Amino acid sequence: MTLVPFDDRDGWIWFDGQFVPWRDAKLHVLTHGLHYASGVFEGERAYSGHVFKLREHTERLFGSARILGFEIPYSMEEIDAACIETMRRNNLTEAYLRPIAYRGSEMLAVAAQQTTVHVAIAAWAWPNLFGADRMKGITLGMAKWRRPSPETAPAASKATGLYMIGTLSKHAAEAEGFNDALMLDWKGDVAEATGANAFFVFDGELHTPEPIGFLDGITRRTVMNLARQNQIKVVERRIGAEEISRASEVFLAGTAAEVTPVRRIADQHYTPGRITGTLVDEYASLVRMTPEEVLRRAA
């Protein structure tokens, strides 16, 4: 497969309030966000020209920035409009969007409160994270890195630095022949995959870890609501690593992964069943609705 580098593409990127040609959306090598991970981002998907739950993503972007101690210099309405226009400028209706906000290059030290906060938004065509064959179920290795305690890292934010151990864990899993990795938290309980939340079926009920040391995903909450609407009991709780072996179904949920069945975790094997199939179908239907239809369904 030939890779198309992300810095050498046609198109437009919204960058600090204006559209610039894709290849010109650059930052300096001494940018604080690069050296100290003082950045936050969102991952969003558009279906049939509509960004799914756009305002929820924008609200989380602003909330993440505040957790990291800076304010985004635009209104939520401006960011929403910029996301939509970025898609339009790039002639996309099915798209993945990546808004990011980060500290600039005025200061390069641990303390950098006088830096300018920059914001950029890109959009491109990106199918499901796990590809066209994902419905047969993906495989997960067990990560050696653990999600940190919320007392040691800003776990409630979608901060760039929190993904470092995800990258390390996924690289290690891929080297062992797996698609992704399942991460435990600092206590040794189940947390999530490297970029998506995890769900388990026990005795006909849907169980998922409480989001204490990792992000409470927008797709996660959406799937939980869909399950309840389909009379599937949802349980949020501590899930011990030793419980993985007795689950009957497992799947991941996230913007990039959407709802993806899991057929194997380490040496444990699973068969996607009724609950997984129902939620795959329900989610695929929901994201194709207009924003107005989504709101009416949630009412």
C-alpha positions as CSV (number, residue, x, y, z in Angstrom):
1,M,0.0,0.0,0.0
2,T,1.3,3.4,-1.0
3,L,1.0,6.0,1.9
4,V,-0.1,9.5,1.0
5,P,1.7,11.7,3.5
6,F,-0.5,14.1,5.4
7,D,1.7,17.1,4.7
8,D,1.5,16.6,0.9
9,R,-2.1,16.6,-0.1
10,D,-4.5,18.7,-2.1
11,G,-7.2,20.6,-0.3
12,W,-7.8,23.3,2.3
13,I,-7.3,23.5,6.1
14,W,-8.9,26.0,8.4
15,F,-6.0,27.5,10.3
16,D,-6.4,30.3,12.8
17,G,-9.6,31.7,11.3
18,Q,-8.8,31.4,7.6
19,F,-8.5,28.7,4.9
20,V,-5.0,28.0,3.7
21,P,-3.8,25.5,1.1
22,W,-3.3,22.1,2.7
23,R,0.5,22.0,2.2
24,D,0.9,25.5,3.7
25,A,-0.7,24.6,7.1
26,K,2.6,24.5,9.0
27,L,4.0,25.2,12.4
28,H,7.4,26.0,13.7
29,V,9.6,23.1,15.0
30,L,9.9,25.0,18.4
31,T,6.1,25.0,18.9
32,H,5.3,24.4,22.6
33,G,2.5,21.9,21.6
34,L,5.1,19.7,19.9
35,H,7.6,19.7,22.8
36,Y,5.3,19.6,25.8
37,A,2.0,18.1,24.4
38,S,0.1,21.2,25.3
39,G,-2.6,20.4,22.8
40,V,-6.1,19.0,22.6
41,F,-8.1,17.6,19.7
42,E,-11.3,16.0,18.5
43,G,-12.1,13.2,16.1
44,E,-15.4,13.7,14.3
45,R,-17.2,11.9,11.4
46,A,-19.5,13.2,8.8
47,Y,-22.1,11.0,7.2
48,S,-24.2,12.2,4.2
49,G,-22.9,15.7,4.7
50,H,-23.7,16.0,8.4
51,V,-21.1,15.9,11.2
52,F,-22.4,13.5,13.8
53,K,-22.9,15.2,17.2
54,L,-20.8,18.2,16.1
55,R,-21.7,20.4,19.0
56,E,-20.9,17.7,21.5
57,H,-17.5,17.4,20.0
58,T,-17.0,21.1,20.0
59,E,-18.0,21.4,23.6
60,R,-15.5,18.6,24.6
61,L,-12.8,20.4,22.7
62,F,-13.4,23.6,24.7
63,G,-13.6,21.6,27.9
64,S,-10.4,19.7,27.2
65,A,-8.6,23.1,26.6
66,R,-9.8,24.4,29.9
67,I,-8.5,21.3,31.7
68,L,-5.1,21.9,30.1
69,G,-5.3,25.6,31.3
70,F,-6.0,27.6,28.1
71,E,-8.9,29.1,26.3
72,I,-9.8,28.6,22.6
73,P,-9.9,32.0,21.0
74,Y,-13.0,31.4,19.0
75,S,-16.7,30.8,19.9
76,M,-18.2,27.3,19.7
77,E,-20.4,28.7,16.9
78,E,-17.3,29.7,14.9
79,I,-15.7,26.3,15.4
80,D,-18.9,24.5,14.3
81,A,-19.2,26.6,11.2
82,A,-15.5,26.2,10.4
83,C,-15.9,22.4,10.6
84,I,-18.8,22.4,8.2
85,E,-17.1,24.8,5.8
86,T,-13.8,22.8,5.9
87,M,-15.8,19.8,4.7
88,R,-17.5,21.9,1.9
89,R,-14.2,23.4,0.8
90,N,-12.7,19.9,0.4
91,N,-15.8,18.6,-1.5
92,L,-16.6,16.0,1.2
93,T,-19.8,14.5,2.4
94,E,-18.3,11.4,4.0
95,A,-15.4,12.5,6.1
96,Y,-13.3,12.4,9.2
97,L,-12.6,15.8,10.8
98,R,-9.7,16.7,13.1
99,P,-9.9,20.0,15.0
100,I,-6.9,20.7,17.1
101,A,-5.9,23.5,19.5
102,Y,-2.3,23.9,20.9
103,R,0.1,26.4,22.4
104,G,2.4,28.2,20.0
105,S,6.1,29.1,19.9
106,E,6.4,32.4,21.9
107,M,7.8,30.4,24.9
108,L,9.6,27.1,25.1
109,A,9.7,25.9,28.7
110,V,7.5,23.9,31.0
111,A,5.6,27.2,31.9
112,A,4.4,28.9,28.8
113,Q,1.4,31.0,29.7
114,Q,2.2,33.8,27.2
115,T,1.9,31.5,24.2
116,T,-0.7,32.1,21.5
117,V,-3.3,29.4,21.2
118,H,-3.6,28.2,17.6
119,V,-6.6,26.2,16.2
120,A,-6.7,24.2,13.0
121,I,-9.3,22.0,11.4
122,A,-8.7,19.4,8.7
123,A,-11.1,17.0,7.0
124,W,-10.4,14.0,4.8
125,A,-12.0,10.8,3.5
126,W,-11.1,8.0,6.0
127,P,-13.2,4.8,6.2
128,N,-13.5,2.8,9.4
129,L,-10.3,2.5,11.4
130,F,-10.2,-1.2,11.1
131,G,-11.1,-1.5,7.4
132,A,-13.8,-3.3,5.3
133,D,-13.2,-6.7,7.0
134,R,-13.9,-5.4,10.5
135,M,-17.3,-7.0,10.8
136,K,-15.8,-10.5,11.1
137,G,-14.2,-9.2,14.3
138,I,-10.9,-7.7,15.2
139,T,-8.2,-9.1,17.5
140,L,-6.7,-7.4,20.6
141,G,-3.5,-8.0,22.4
142,M,-3.0,-7.0,26.0
143,A,-1.0,-3.8,26.5
144,K,1.8,-3.5,29.0
145,W,1.1,0.2,29.4
146,R,-1.8,1.2,31.7
147,R,-4.1,4.1,31.7
148,P,-3.1,6.5,34.4
149,S,-4.9,7.5,37.6
150,P,-6.9,10.8,37.1
151,E,-4.7,12.1,39.9
152,T,-1.6,11.8,37.7
153,A,-2.9,12.8,34.2
154,P,-5.9,14.9,32.9
155,A,-7.9,11.8,32.0
156,A,-11.1,13.7,31.3
157,S,-9.5,15.7,28.5
158,K,-8.8,14.6,24.9
159,A,-5.2,15.7,25.3
160,T,-2.6,14.9,22.7
161,G,-0.1,13.6,25.4
162,L,-2.5,10.9,26.6
163,Y,-2.2,9.1,23.3
164,M,1.5,8.4,23.6
165,I,1.0,5.1,25.5
166,G,-1.8,4.3,23.0
167,T,0.7,4.5,20.2
168,L,3.2,2.4,22.0
169,S,0.6,-0.2,22.9
170,K,-0.8,-0.4,19.4
171,H,2.6,-0.7,17.8
172,A,3.5,-3.6,20.1
173,A,0.1,-5.3,19.4
174,E,0.6,-5.0,15.7
175,A,4.1,-6.5,15.9
176,E,2.5,-9.5,17.6
177,G,-0.2,-9.9,14.8
178,F,-3.1,-8.2,16.6
179,N,-5.2,-5.3,15.2
180,D,-5.1,-3.3,18.5
181,A,-4.5,-3.6,22.2
182,L,-6.7,-3.7,25.2
183,M,-5.4,-1.4,28.0
184,L,-5.9,-1.9,31.7
185,D,-6.0,1.0,34.2
186,W,-3.5,1.8,37.0
187,K,-5.4,-0.6,39.3
188,G,-5.2,-3.5,36.8
189,D,-8.9,-3.3,35.8
190,V,-10.1,-3.1,32.2
191,A,-10.0,0.4,30.7
192,E,-10.2,0.7,26.9
193,A,-8.5,0.0,23.6
194,T,-5.9,2.4,22.4
195,G,-8.4,4.7,20.8
196,A,-11.9,3.3,21.5
197,N,-14.0,2.3,24.4
198,A,-14.7,-1.4,25.2
199,F,-18.0,-3.2,25.8
200,F,-18.6,-6.7,27.0
201,V,-21.7,-8.9,27.1
202,F,-22.2,-10.9,30.3
203,D,-25.3,-13.0,30.7
204,G,-27.2,-11.0,28.1
205,E,-26.3,-7.6,29.7
206,L,-24.0,-5.0,28.2
207,H,-21.2,-4.0,30.6
208,T,-18.6,-1.3,30.1
209,P,-15.9,0.1,32.5
210,E,-16.6,3.3,34.3
211,P,-14.6,6.1,32.6
212,I,-12.4,7.1,35.6
213,G,-8.9,6.9,34.1
214,F,-9.9,7.4,30.4
215,L,-12.1,9.5,28.2
216,D,-15.9,9.1,28.4
217,G,-16.4,8.8,24.6
218,I,-19.2,10.4,22.7
219,T,-19.7,7.2,20.8
220,R,-19.6,5.3,24.0
221,R,-22.5,7.3,25.4
222,T,-24.4,7.0,22.1
223,V,-24.1,3.2,22.1
224,M,-25.2,3.0,25.7
225,N,-28.3,5.1,24.9
226,L,-29.0,2.9,21.8
227,A,-28.7,-0.2,24.0
228,R,-31.3,1.1,26.5
229,Q,-33.6,2.0,23.7
230,N,-33.5,-1.6,22.6
231,Q,-34.2,-2.9,26.1
232,I,-30.6,-4.1,26.6
233,K,-29.5,-3.6,30.2
234,V,-26.4,-1.4,30.5
235,V,-24.1,-1.7,33.4
236,E,-21.2,0.7,34.1
237,R,-18.8,-0.8,36.6
238,R,-15.3,-1.9,37.5
239,I,-14.4,-4.9,35.2
240,G,-11.5,-7.0,36.5
241,A,-9.1,-8.3,33.9
242,E,-9.9,-11.8,35.0
243,E,-13.5,-11.4,33.8
244,I,-12.5,-11.1,30.1
245,S,-12.6,-14.8,29.7
246,R,-16.3,-15.2,30.6
247,A,-17.7,-12.5,28.2
248,S,-19.8,-13.9,25.4
249,E,-19.5,-10.9,23.1
250,V,-17.0,-8.0,22.9
251,F,-17.0,-4.8,20.8
252,L,-15.3,-1.4,20.6
253,A,-16.9,1.9,20.1
254,G,-15.4,5.2,19.0
255,T,-15.6,7.8,16.3
256,A,-12.8,6.3,14.1
257,A,-13.8,2.7,15.0
258,E,-17.6,3.2,15.0
259,V,-19.0,0.0,16.4
260,T,-16.5,-2.8,15.7
261,P,-16.9,-6.5,16.9
262,V,-14.0,-8.2,18.6
263,R,-13.3,-11.9,17.9
264,R,-10.2,-12.3,20.1
265,I,-8.5,-10.8,23.1
266,A,-5.1,-12.5,23.6
267,D,-6.0,-16.2,23.9
268,Q,-9.7,-15.7,24.4
269,H,-12.1,-16.0,21.5
270,Y,-15.5,-14.5,21.0
271,T,-18.3,-14.7,18.4
272,P,-20.2,-11.5,17.6
273,G,-23.8,-12.1,18.6
274,R,-27.3,-10.6,18.8
275,I,-26.3,-7.6,21.0
276,T,-23.3,-6.6,19.0
277,G,-25.2,-7.0,15.7
278,T,-28.1,-4.9,17.0
279,L,-25.8,-2.1,18.1
280,V,-23.8,-2.2,14.9
281,D,-27.0,-1.7,12.9
282,E,-28.6,0.8,15.2
283,Y,-25.5,3.0,15.2
284,A,-25.1,2.8,11.4
285,S,-28.7,3.9,11.1
286,L,-28.4,6.7,13.6
287,V,-25.4,8.4,12.1
288,R,-27.2,8.7,8.7
289,M,-30.0,10.7,10.2
290,T,-30.1,14.5,10.0
291,P,-29.1,16.3,13.2
292,E,-32.8,17.2,13.6
293,E,-33.8,13.5,13.3
294,V,-31.1,12.6,15.9
295,L,-32.5,15.1,18.4
296,R,-36.1,13.9,17.9
297,R,-35.0,10.3,18.4
298,A,-33.2,11.3,21.6
299,A,-36.2,13.2,23.0
